[in-house]
Structures are given as C-alpha cells and as structure tokens.
Amino acid sequence: MRGISGDLKRDVPDSDKRFSFLLPPKTIACTDLAVFESPIDAMSHAALTERGYSTWDGYRLSLGGTSALALTAFLKRNIQIERVALCLDADGAGRMATQNVQKMLLTDKRFSHITVDDKPPENCKDYNEVLVHAIAQERRQTRDDKNHGSFSL
C-alpha cells in the first residue's frame, strides 16, 4: 500500500511475499532472471530495454522490498533458471539485500547450478531513476538536434 501524501508504505494485510510482481520474457525457454526491489524498477528496466539501452530478454521479478521470499519461491517453481542478475537499489538497504541474497544462493544446494551477477544501477539509486535520466537525455538530444538542424536568414 502507498499513500498519496507523506511517505506511507506498507504491506496489505494477509499479503504473501512469496508471490510478487513478475514480467515474463519474450522467449519462452528463458533461463535468466533479473531481480528488483519494486515493480516500478522491473518495469523501468523493461522500458530501458525497449529503448535500446539493454538487450535483456529474461524474467523480471520484484521482491516487493528486500526479502528473498519471492525469489526463493520463484526459483523453486522455475528450476530452469541458470542465471540471476541482482538489480537491487544502490542504497544501503539494496546493497545489504544483494549481499544476503548472494550468500543465500551460493550456500543453498538447491541453487548451486545458478550463476549470480550483481547489476546495481550505475550512477543512480534505482532503475526507475536510470530511466528518468535516460528519457531526459533523449529529450535534450532531440532539442539539440532540432536547434542545430535549422537555420534562419
């Protein structure tokens, strides 16, 4: 739950963190999974891919925070996953969660076949901020192209 004023953020009563937001890949036989803290970051990553900033064609899973429950449940149901890209936020909580998830995946024998990559957003807090900056850069470039491409007498 989120409020429209202030900083209200909390889980809905009786919600189950094992089942979270998921964007499926275009390729059905996909073995890659990117993990985000929030649905907006997963959707922003997908938008960045659509805009040509990435070639990712794997699952995108939101943890709904920093708990690994959704990831563990997803991996139990999807044993074909071979690579997990941890795309958690570049803040303290995100970095700590990344370390915890990496440790869990490396020590849990059920996931010993999985390669884990750390893919935090570069120079931004999260992937939504990356998208916002990319769109702003595209708009500046469009304006510059229009201004340099025209002349007057």
RAVEN-V535608 format. One record per residue. N is the residue number from 1. SS is DSSP state (a for helix, b for strand, c for the rest). PSI is psi in degrees with one decimal (* if undefined). BURIAL is # if it has 16 or more other ideal C-beta (glycine too) atoms within 10 Angstrom, else .. Layout:
n=N ss=SS psi=PSI burial=BURIAL
n=N ss=SS psi=PSI burial=BURIAL
This chain:
n=1 ss=c psi=143.1 burial=.
n=2 ss=b psi=144.2 burial=.
n=3 ss=c psi=161.5 burial=.
n=4 ss=c psi=-11.0 burial=.
n=5 ss=c psi=145.4 burial=.
n=6 ss=c psi=-157.7 burial=.
n=7 ss=c psi=42.9 burial=.
n=8 ss=c psi=118.5 burial=.
n=9 ss=b psi=123.4 burial=.
n=10 ss=c psi=163.2 burial=.
n=11 ss=c psi=148.2 burial=.
n=12 ss=c psi=137.3 burial=.
n=13 ss=c psi=139.3 burial=.
n=14 ss=c psi=11.5 burial=.
n=15 ss=c psi=152.1 burial=.
n=16 ss=c psi=108.6 burial=.
n=17 ss=c psi=-11.9 burial=.
n=18 ss=c psi=-22.2 burial=.
n=19 ss=c psi=112.0 burial=.
n=20 ss=c psi=-176.1 burial=#
n=21 ss=c psi=132.9 burial=#
n=22 ss=b psi=132.1 burial=.
n=23 ss=b psi=120.1 burial=#
n=24 ss=c psi=159.4 burial=.
n=25 ss=c psi=167.3 burial=#
n=26 ss=c psi=-32.8 burial=.
n=27 ss=c psi=121.2 burial=.
n=28 ss=c psi=-41.0 burial=.
n=29 ss=c psi=39.0 burial=.
n=30 ss=c psi=142.5 burial=#
n=31 ss=c psi=10.9 burial=.
n=32 ss=b psi=144.1 burial=#
n=33 ss=b psi=128.3 burial=#
n=34 ss=b psi=136.7 burial=#
n=35 ss=b psi=129.6 burial=#
n=36 ss=b psi=162.7 burial=#
n=37 ss=c psi=-35.2 burial=#
n=38 ss=c psi=157.1 burial=#
n=39 ss=a psi=-37.7 burial=#
n=40 ss=a psi=-34.2 burial=.
n=41 ss=a psi=-39.5 burial=#
n=42 ss=a psi=-44.1 burial=#
n=43 ss=a psi=-36.7 burial=#
n=44 ss=a psi=-40.5 burial=#
n=45 ss=a psi=-41.7 burial=#
n=46 ss=a psi=-40.7 burial=#
n=47 ss=a psi=-39.0 burial=#
n=48 ss=a psi=-38.6 burial=#
n=49 ss=a psi=-44.9 burial=#
n=50 ss=a psi=-30.2 burial=.
n=51 ss=c psi=-1.2 burial=.
n=52 ss=c psi=11.3 burial=.
n=53 ss=c psi=-10.7 burial=.
n=54 ss=c psi=157.1 burial=#
n=55 ss=c psi=17.3 burial=.
n=56 ss=c psi=130.0 burial=#
n=57 ss=c psi=63.5 burial=.
n=58 ss=c psi=-179.4 burial=#
n=59 ss=b psi=150.6 burial=#
n=60 ss=b psi=118.5 burial=#
n=61 ss=b psi=132.2 burial=#
n=62 ss=b psi=134.6 burial=#
n=63 ss=c psi=-17.3 burial=#
n=64 ss=c psi=38.7 burial=#
n=65 ss=c psi=-140.1 burial=#
n=66 ss=c psi=4.3 burial=#
n=67 ss=c psi=141.7 burial=#
n=68 ss=c psi=7.9 burial=#
n=69 ss=a psi=-45.7 burial=.
n=70 ss=a psi=-38.3 burial=#
n=71 ss=a psi=-48.5 burial=#
n=72 ss=a psi=-45.0 burial=#
n=73 ss=a psi=-42.4 burial=#
n=74 ss=a psi=-45.4 burial=#
n=75 ss=a psi=-32.7 burial=#
n=76 ss=a psi=-37.5 burial=.
n=77 ss=a psi=-18.1 burial=.
n=78 ss=c psi=74.3 burial=.
n=79 ss=c psi=-7.8 burial=.
n=80 ss=c psi=-12.6 burial=.
n=81 ss=c psi=127.1 burial=#
n=82 ss=c psi=-21.6 burial=.
n=83 ss=b psi=134.1 burial=.
n=84 ss=b psi=123.6 burial=#
n=85 ss=b psi=115.6 burial=#
n=86 ss=b psi=108.3 burial=#
n=87 ss=c psi=40.9 burial=#
n=88 ss=c psi=164.8 burial=#
n=89 ss=c psi=156.0 burial=#
n=90 ss=c psi=24.3 burial=#
n=91 ss=c psi=-179.3 burial=.
n=92 ss=a psi=-47.2 burial=.
n=93 ss=a psi=-41.1 burial=.
n=94 ss=a psi=-40.9 burial=#
n=95 ss=a psi=-39.2 burial=.
n=96 ss=a psi=-43.3 burial=.
n=97 ss=a psi=-38.8 burial=#
n=98 ss=a psi=-46.4 burial=#
n=99 ss=a psi=-43.1 burial=.
n=100 ss=a psi=-42.3 burial=.
n=101 ss=a psi=-42.2 burial=#
n=102 ss=a psi=-46.9 burial=.
n=103 ss=a psi=-44.5 burial=.
n=104 ss=a psi=-46.1 burial=.
n=105 ss=a psi=-34.3 burial=#
n=106 ss=a psi=-24.9 burial=.
n=107 ss=a psi=-19.2 burial=.
n=108 ss=c psi=115.7 burial=.
n=109 ss=a psi=-27.1 burial=.
n=110 ss=a psi=-23.2 burial=.
n=111 ss=a psi=18.4 burial=#
n=112 ss=c psi=-20.1 burial=.
n=113 ss=c psi=-4.3 burial=.
n=114 ss=c psi=132.2 burial=#
n=115 ss=b psi=135.1 burial=.
n=116 ss=b psi=127.7 burial=#
n=117 ss=b psi=140.8 burial=.
n=118 ss=b psi=113.4 burial=.
n=119 ss=c psi=61.8 burial=#
n=120 ss=c psi=158.6 burial=#
n=121 ss=c psi=141.6 burial=#
n=122 ss=c psi=129.8 burial=.
n=123 ss=c psi=18.8 burial=.
n=124 ss=c psi=162.5 burial=#
n=125 ss=c psi=-42.4 burial=.
n=126 ss=c psi=176.6 burial=#
n=127 ss=a psi=-23.4 burial=#
n=128 ss=a psi=-40.8 burial=#
n=129 ss=a psi=-36.7 burial=#
n=130 ss=a psi=-45.6 burial=#
n=131 ss=a psi=-44.9 burial=#
n=132 ss=a psi=-44.4 burial=.
n=133 ss=a psi=-39.0 burial=.
n=134 ss=a psi=-42.9 burial=#
n=135 ss=a psi=-41.9 burial=.
n=136 ss=a psi=-42.2 burial=.
n=137 ss=a psi=-41.1 burial=.
n=138 ss=a psi=-42.2 burial=.
n=139 ss=a psi=-41.8 burial=.
n=140 ss=a psi=-42.5 burial=.
n=141 ss=a psi=-41.2 burial=.
n=142 ss=a psi=-44.7 burial=.
n=143 ss=a psi=-42.9 burial=.
n=144 ss=a psi=-41.3 burial=.
n=145 ss=a psi=-41.5 burial=.
n=146 ss=a psi=-42.1 burial=.
n=147 ss=a psi=-36.3 burial=.
n=148 ss=a psi=-19.0 burial=.
n=149 ss=a psi=-6.2 burial=.
n=150 ss=c psi=157.7 burial=.
n=151 ss=c psi=161.8 burial=.
n=152 ss=c psi=155.7 burial=.
n=153 ss=c psi=* burial=.
